[in-house]
Amino acid sequence: MAAAQPDASHSGVEAEVAHARALLQKRQIPQALEAAEALLLEFPQNRDVLYLIAVCQRYLGRIPDALATLARFASVHPDYGRLFQECGHCYRALGDTAAAIAAYQQAVERNPALPASWRALAPLLKSTGRDAEAANAANMAASFEQLPVTVVTAHSLFAEGDTHAAEQLLRPFLLKHPDHVEAMRLLARIGMKLEVLDDAEFLLESVLEFAPDYHAARYDYAQVLIDRQKHGDALRQIQQLLAIEPGNPNFRSLHGNILVGLGEHDAALELFNELRDQTPANPTLHLAIAHAHKTVGRPRQAIESYRRAAQVRPNFGDAYWSLANLKTYRFTDEELARIRVQEASPTTPMVDRYHLCFALGKALEDRGEFAESFHFYARGNAQKRGELRYDPDALERNFKRQASVCTQEFFAQRFGVGCAGNQPIFIVGLPRAGSTLIEQILASHSLVEGTKELADIPRLVQYLNGRESHDSVPRYPAVLTELDAGQLRRFGEKFLADTQVYRSAKPFFIDKMPNNFRHLGLIRLILPNAKIIDARREPMACCFSNFKQLFANGQEFSYGLADIARYYRAYVDLMNHWDSVLPGKILRVQHEDLIDDLEGNVRRMLEFCGLEFEAQCLQFHKTERSIRTASSEQVRRPLYRDGMDQWRNFEPWLAPLSAALNSVSASRS
């Protein structure tokens, strides 16, 4: 995790805020207030400025003014924990115990690392006879008092969304205190937030070596194992926690998520339904139930649970986007109006806002209102891209290194290496290129298991890269030249062993991770007998379909038309390289050709995979299996052509994309 540098555009206001804060710390309250109010004229929505003004007003005894400032504060930063802490201080100064308790509780709900709120809550709760809650507040205050100030501050920054600032505090602290388990756990949580999952896993393993009874760290460890698709390992961790606290709802909910990852959807639903009955106002449980129903092909139940999640939390963007992402769902007028209200509300968190934008884009597209639909797609993409750190230059450099390392001579020198197993069928390409349809067709064969987008190859790449710093030249793919035959064989055997948890007794199985096209050289080395299918779709249709899709994770290239076009071209170039150095080893399946001639292309795919033709592969939509991708509902219907040229409805806004793709479009790659 590379520490982020402060945004230079904010350096001026940050320096002025620091000056006003210094005046406050020197108890020069009127001067601090004057400086903050001057800043407010230029930065009327700045969180730190509004907070400083409210604090100064309270110190000066101007409690009504402070509460008015805090009300203004809440209209633009409704989730800031210190806002509610300051409200609590004001109400306590007024002697309003009930309001103070409510404010402090909202503060610690948003930011648990606020010792002042916990300290204030303990006597207030005790004075109202809530002794158990008072004891808990006192215990929380005491636990933070035992931690170094740096760690408490980093906790607070992380809770308030200042992830990079928290990381910058923790890294130098851990250099001096390398065995501080709370600091390591917090840095791991930052890694999870930034999706640097290998770092997070390593840190949490270290925490548990120092403190094996640290249950919260073990819970985090199970979560990061889920995120890395190590569901078998995650199951073992959560079973340890459930043996200690079998009724813990957080442990049980995570257990349900693990069961989903293992494909045990009925068991997961039984568990989720029990938890929902205990806490019916929990929106994430309704969402989890809906996702499970969707995966196993129960759209009616999924829709019911998605709607319930949105009822419980009206600005729950993921619930509305999940409805839209069914692809076959159509919003009612009332639902569309509600989505518009929530998207426009200043109190809607950003993550919900861009989910709502994508839902609006799909809803308006279905109604033929293409100009406004494109507006919301573009708005949602811009918001999502703003929270990413996508680097197309680094990606393209990696692609070029693949081509320079994995030459025809390189493979010729390593002929016969790797694991001889022929069980895997890799389907690669871009998302939204028809890979789920190919998977569903092949998984309809009696000898083929459809699994999911497995993370094992990307995880092996991370391992080969090692634990090098963000700015260093990656070891992979150059490290492939250093691997001997025994290592390559063992990597292939490990892939087959580790993926067994997702498979039945069928002799062949599918790994549909699309990004594996980047690593076909590695796949060829460790599993030379695996089959590889490249799912290809007409460039404009594929690229715009990615632009319309809000992915659950990854696919960072997809949140800008220029980035998507650049990625598509790089993908085509790399696939051309693989075709040249691995002739005859990759089958390209063009989505449009598959639609036009289903039987011919099904026979072609089965022959390539060494499988006899089976008629049920033509009736793929009748095959009952779990499907996790955005196309899950579409592939449960017979083939249709009505979606093939949907991008043309948006043609007036896609001229730059068309120009960027002109050369690859002309060749219909």
Backbone hydrogen bonds, N-H to C=O, Kabsch-Sander energy under -0.5 kcal/mol:
donor,donor_aa,acceptor,acceptor_aa,energy
10,H,7,D,-1.8
11,S,8,A,-1.3
14,E,10,H,-2.3
15,A,11,S,-1.9
16,E,12,G,-1.9
17,V,13,V,-2.8
18,A,14,E,-2.4
19,H,15,A,-1.8
20,A,16,E,-2.4
21,R,17,V,-2.8
22,A,18,A,-2.0
23,L,19,H,-1.9
24,L,20,A,-1.9
25,Q,21,R,-2.4
26,K,22,A,-1.4
27,R,24,L,-1.8
28,Q,23,L,-2.7
29,I,27,R,-1.4
32,A,28,Q,-2.3
33,L,29,I,-2.8
34,E,30,P,-2.5
35,A,31,Q,-2.3
36,A,32,A,-2.4
37,E,33,L,-2.8
38,A,34,E,-1.8
39,L,35,A,-1.8
40,L,36,A,-1.9
41,L,37,E,-1.0
42,E,38,A,-0.7
42,E,39,L,-0.9
43,F,39,L,-2.7
46,N,43,F,-1.5
50,L,46,N,-2.2
51,Y,47,R,-2.2
52,L,48,D,-2.2
53,I,49,V,-2.2
54,A,50,L,-2.1
55,V,51,Y,-2.3
56,C,52,L,-2.6
57,Q,53,I,-2.6
58,R,54,A,-2.1
59,Y,55,V,-2.5
60,L,56,C,-1.8
61,G,58,R,-2.0
62,R,57,Q,-2.7
63,I,61,G,-1.4
66,A,62,R,-2.3
67,L,63,I,-2.7
68,A,64,P,-2.0
69,T,65,D,-2.4
70,L,66,A,-2.4
71,A,67,L,-1.9
72,R,68,A,-1.9
73,F,69,T,-2.5
74,A,70,L,-2.6
75,S,71,A,-1.1
76,V,72,R,-0.6
76,V,73,F,-1.3
77,H,73,F,-2.5
80,Y,77,H,-1.3
81,G,79,D,-0.7
83,L,80,Y,-0.9
84,F,80,Y,-0.9
85,Q,81,G,-1.9
86,E,82,R,-2.5
87,C,83,L,-1.9
88,G,84,F,-2.4
89,H,85,Q,-2.2
90,C,86,E,-2.1
91,Y,87,C,-2.8
92,R,88,G,-2.5
93,A,89,H,-2.0
94,L,90,C,-1.5
95,G,91,Y,-0.6
95,G,92,R,-0.9
96,D,91,Y,-2.5
97,T,95,G,-1.3
100,A,96,D,-2.3
101,I,97,T,-2.8
102,A,98,A,-2.3
103,A,99,A,-2.3
104,Y,100,A,-2.7
105,Q,101,I,-2.6
106,Q,102,A,-1.9
107,A,103,A,-2.1
108,V,104,Y,-2.4
109,E,105,Q,-1.6
110,R,106,Q,-1.6
111,N,107,A,-2.5
114,L,112,P,-1.1
117,S,114,L,-0.8
118,W,114,L,-1.8
119,R,115,P,-2.9
120,A,116,A,-2.1
121,L,117,S,-2.4
122,A,118,W,-1.8
124,L,120,A,-1.3
125,L,121,L,-3.1
126,K,122,A,-1.9
127,S,123,P,-2.2
128,T,124,L,-0.7
128,T,125,L,-0.9
129,G,126,K,-1.6
130,R,125,L,-2.4
131,D,129,G,-1.3
134,A,130,R,-2.2
135,A,131,D,-2.5
136,N,132,A,-2.0
137,A,133,E,-2.4
138,A,134,A,-2.4
139,N,135,A,-2.4
140,M,136,N,-2.5
141,A,137,A,-2.5
142,A,138,A,-2.4
143,S,139,N,-2.4
144,F,140,M,-1.9
145,E,141,A,-1.8
146,Q,142,A,-1.1
147,L,144,F,-1.2
152,V,148,P,-2.1
153,T,149,V,-2.9
154,A,150,T,-2.3
155,H,151,V,-2.5
156,S,152,V,-2.4
157,L,153,T,-2.7
158,F,154,A,-2.6
159,A,155,H,-2.4
160,E,156,S,-1.8
161,G,158,F,-1.4
162,D,157,L,-2.7
163,T,161,G,-1.7
166,A,162,D,-2.1
167,E,163,T,-2.2
168,Q,164,H,-2.3
169,L,165,A,-1.4
170,L,166,A,-2.1
171,R,167,E,-2.3
173,F,169,L,-1.1
174,L,170,L,-2.8
175,L,171,R,-1.4
176,K,172,P,-1.1
176,K,173,F,-0.5
177,H,173,F,-1.9
180,H,177,H,-1.8
181,V,179,D,-1.0
184,M,180,H,-2.2
185,R,181,V,-2.7
186,L,182,E,-2.3
187,L,183,A,-2.3
188,A,184,M,-2.1
189,R,185,R,-2.1
190,I,186,L,-2.0
191,G,187,L,-2.1
192,M,188,A,-2.2
193,K,189,R,-2.1
194,L,190,I,-2.4
195,E,192,M,-0.9
196,V,191,G,-3.0
197,L,195,E,-1.1
200,A,196,V,-1.8
201,E,197,L,-2.7
202,F,198,D,-2.2
203,L,199,D,-2.6
204,L,200,A,-2.3
205,E,201,E,-2.2
206,S,202,F,-1.9
207,V,203,L,-2.3
208,L,204,L,-2.3
209,E,205,E,-1.4
210,F,206,S,-1.8
211,A,207,V,-2.9
214,Y,211,A,-1.9
215,H,213,D,-1.5
218,R,214,Y,-1.8
219,Y,215,H,-2.4
220,D,216,A,-2.1
221,Y,217,A,-2.4
222,A,218,R,-2.4
223,Q,219,Y,-2.0
224,V,220,D,-2.5
225,L,221,Y,-2.1
226,I,222,A,-1.9
227,D,223,Q,-2.4
228,R,224,V,-1.6
229,Q,226,I,-2.2
230,K,225,L,-3.4
231,H,229,Q,-0.8
234,A,230,K,-2.5
235,L,231,H,-2.3
236,R,232,G,-1.5
237,Q,233,D,-1.6
238,I,234,A,-2.5
239,Q,235,L,-2.1
240,Q,236,R,-1.2
241,L,237,Q,-1.5
242,L,238,I,-2.6
243,A,239,Q,-1.6
244,I,240,Q,-0.7
244,I,241,L,-0.7
245,E,241,L,-2.7
248,N,245,E,-1.5
252,R,248,N,-2.4
253,S,249,P,-2.3
254,L,250,N,-2.2
255,H,251,F,-2.1
256,G,252,R,-2.0
257,N,253,S,-1.9
258,I,254,L,-2.1
259,L,255,H,-2.3
260,V,256,G,-2.0
261,G,257,N,-2.1
262,L,258,I,-1.8
263,G,260,V,-1.6
264,E,259,L,-2.7
265,H,263,G,-1.4
268,A,264,E,-2.0
269,L,265,H,-2.8
270,E,266,D,-2.1
271,L,267,A,-1.8
272,F,268,A,-3.0
273,N,269,L,-2.8
274,E,270,E,-1.7
275,L,271,L,-2.1
276,R,272,F,-2.7
277,D,273,N,-2.2
278,Q,274,E,-1.3
279,T,275,L,-2.1
282,N,279,T,-1.8
285,L,282,N,-0.6
286,H,282,N,-1.3
287,L,283,P,-2.0
288,A,284,T,-2.4
289,I,285,L,-2.5
290,A,286,H,-2.2
291,H,287,L,-2.7
292,A,288,A,-2.1
293,H,289,I,-2.2
294,K,290,A,-2.6
295,T,291,H,-2.4
296,V,292,A,-1.6
297,G,294,K,-1.4
298,R,293,H,-2.8
302,A,298,R,-2.1
303,I,299,P,-2.8
304,E,300,R,-2.0
305,S,301,Q,-2.0
306,Y,302,A,-2.7
307,R,303,I,-2.5
308,R,304,E,-1.7
309,A,305,S,-2.2
310,A,306,Y,-1.9
311,Q,307,R,-1.9
312,V,308,R,-2.3
313,R,309,A,-2.1
316,F,313,R,-2.1
317,G,315,N,-1.6
319,A,316,F,-0.9
320,Y,316,F,-1.3
321,W,317,G,-2.9
322,S,318,D,-2.3
323,L,319,A,-1.6
324,A,320,Y,-2.3
325,N,321,W,-2.8
326,L,323,L,-1.2
327,K,324,A,-2.0
328,T,326,L,-1.1
336,L,332,T,-2.5
337,A,333,D,-2.2
338,R,334,E,-2.1
339,I,335,E,-2.5
340,R,336,L,-2.2
341,V,337,A,-2.1
342,Q,338,R,-2.4
343,E,339,I,-2.6
344,A,340,R,-1.9
345,S,341,V,-0.9
348,T,345,S,-1.4
353,R,349,P,-2.4
354,Y,350,M,-2.5
355,H,351,V,-1.2
356,L,352,D,-2.5
357,C,353,R,-2.2
358,F,354,Y,-2.0
359,A,355,H,-2.1
360,L,356,L,-2.7
361,G,357,C,-2.6
362,K,358,F,-2.2
363,A,359,A,-2.7
364,L,360,L,-2.8
365,E,361,G,-1.9
366,D,362,K,-2.4
367,R,363,A,-0.9
368,G,365,E,-1.7
369,E,364,L,-2.5
370,F,368,G,-1.3
373,S,369,E,-2.1
374,F,370,F,-2.8
375,H,371,A,-1.8
376,F,372,E,-2.0
377,Y,373,S,-2.4
378,A,374,F,-3.0
379,R,375,H,-2.2
380,G,376,F,-2.8
381,N,377,Y,-2.4
382,A,378,A,-2.3
383,Q,379,R,-2.1
384,K,380,G,-2.4
385,R,381,N,-3.0
386,G,382,A,-1.5
387,E,384,K,-1.5
388,L,385,R,-1.6
395,L,391,D,-1.6
396,E,392,P,-2.5
397,R,393,D,-2.2
398,N,394,A,-1.9
399,F,395,L,-2.0
400,K,396,E,-2.3
401,R,397,R,-2.1
402,Q,398,N,-2.3
403,A,399,F,-1.9
404,S,400,K,-2.1
405,V,401,R,-2.4
406,C,402,Q,-2.9
407,T,405,V,-1.7
411,F,407,T,-1.9
412,A,408,Q,-2.2
413,Q,409,E,-2.3
414,R,410,F,-0.6
414,R,411,F,-0.7
415,F,412,A,-1.2
417,V,414,R,-1.8
418,G,485,A,-0.5
419,C,526,I,-2.8
425,I,509,F,-2.0
426,F,531,K,-3.3
427,I,511,D,-2.3
428,V,426,F,-0.6
428,V,533,I,-2.9
429,G,514,P,-1.9
430,L,535,A,-0.6
433,A,430,L,-0.9
438,I,434,G,-1.8
439,E,435,S,-2.6
440,Q,436,T,-2.6
441,I,437,L,-2.3
442,L,438,I,-2.6
443,A,439,E,-3.0
444,S,440,Q,-0.6
444,S,441,I,-0.8
445,H,442,L,-1.7
448,V,445,H,-1.4
449,E,508,F,-2.8
450,G,448,V,-0.5
451,T,449,E,-0.7
451,T,510,I,-0.8
452,K,510,I,-0.6
454,L,452,K,-1.4
459,R,455,A,-2.0
460,L,456,D,-2.0
461,V,457,I,-2.2
462,Q,458,P,-2.1
463,Y,459,R,-2.0
464,L,460,L,-2.5
465,N,461,V,-2.0
466,G,462,Q,-1.2
466,G,463,Y,-0.5
468,E,466,G,-1.0
472,S,469,S,-1.0
479,V,475,R,-2.5
480,L,477,P,-2.2
481,T,478,A,-1.8
482,E,479,V,-1.7
483,L,479,V,-0.5
483,L,480,L,-0.9
488,L,484,D,-2.3
489,R,485,A,-2.3
490,R,486,G,-2.3
491,F,487,Q,-2.4
492,G,488,L,-1.9
493,E,489,R,-2.5
494,K,490,R,-2.6
495,F,491,F,-2.1
496,L,492,G,-2.0
497,A,493,E,-2.3
498,D,494,K,-3.3
499,T,495,F,-1.8
500,Q,497,A,-0.8
501,V,498,D,-0.6
502,Y,499,T,-1.7
503,R,500,Q,-1.8
508,F,447,L,-1.9
509,F,423,Q,-2.2
510,I,449,E,-2.2
511,D,425,I,-2.3
512,K,452,K,-1.7
512,K,510,I,-0.6
516,N,513,M,-1.5
517,F,514,P,-1.5
518,R,515,N,-1.9
519,H,516,N,-1.8
520,L,517,F,-0.8
523,I,519,H,-2.4
524,R,520,L,-2.5
525,L,521,G,-1.8
526,I,522,L,-2.3
527,L,523,I,-2.6
529,N,419,C,-0.6
530,A,527,L,-2.0
531,K,424,P,-2.0
532,I,585,K,-0.7
533,I,426,F,-3.2
534,D,587,L,-3.1
535,A,428,V,-3.0
535,A,533,I,-0.7
536,R,534,D,-0.7
536,R,589,V,-2.4
542,C,538,E,-2.8
543,C,539,P,-3.0
544,F,540,M,-2.4
545,S,541,A,-1.7
546,N,542,C,-1.7
547,F,543,C,-1.8
548,K,544,F,-1.6
549,Q,546,N,-1.1
550,L,548,K,-0.5
551,F,549,Q,-0.8
558,S,555,Q,-1.7
559,Y,556,E,-0.8
564,I,560,G,-2.6
565,A,561,L,-2.5
566,R,562,A,-2.2
567,Y,563,D,-2.4
568,Y,564,I,-2.6
569,R,565,A,-2.2
570,A,566,R,-2.1
571,Y,567,Y,-2.6
572,V,568,Y,-2.5
573,D,569,R,-2.4
574,L,570,A,-2.4
575,M,571,Y,-2.7
576,N,572,V,-2.4
577,H,573,D,-1.7
578,W,574,L,-2.5
579,D,575,M,-2.6
580,S,576,N,-1.7
581,V,577,H,-2.1
582,L,578,W,-2.3
585,K,582,L,-2.1
587,L,532,I,-2.5
588,R,586,I,-0.6
589,V,534,D,-2.7
589,V,587,L,-0.5
590,Q,588,R,-0.6
591,H,536,R,-3.5
594,L,590,Q,-2.3
595,I,591,H,-2.0
596,D,592,E,-2.0
597,D,593,D,-2.5
601,N,597,D,-1.9
602,V,598,L,-2.5
603,R,599,E,-2.7
604,R,600,G,-1.7
605,M,601,N,-2.4
606,L,602,V,-2.6
607,E,603,R,-2.4
608,F,604,R,-2.0
609,C,605,M,-2.0
610,G,607,E,-1.2
611,L,606,L,-3.2
617,C,614,E,-1.9
618,L,615,A,-1.9
619,Q,615,A,-0.6
620,F,617,C,-0.7
622,K,619,Q,-2.3
623,T,620,F,-1.8
625,R,623,T,-0.7
627,I,295,T,-2.4
632,S,629,T,-1.6
635,V,631,S,-2.3
636,R,633,E,-0.9
637,R,634,Q,-1.4
644,M,641,R,-1.7
646,Q,643,G,-1.1
648,R,645,D,-1.7
649,N,646,Q,-1.8
650,F,647,W,-1.9
651,E,648,R,-1.3
653,W,650,F,-2.1
654,L,651,E,-1.6
658,S,654,L,-2.7
659,A,655,A,-2.6
660,A,656,P,-2.2
661,L,657,L,-1.6
662,N,659,A,-1.0
665,S,661,L,-2.8
666,A,662,N,-2.2
667,S,663,S,-0.9
668,R,665,S,-1.2
669,S,664,V,-1.3
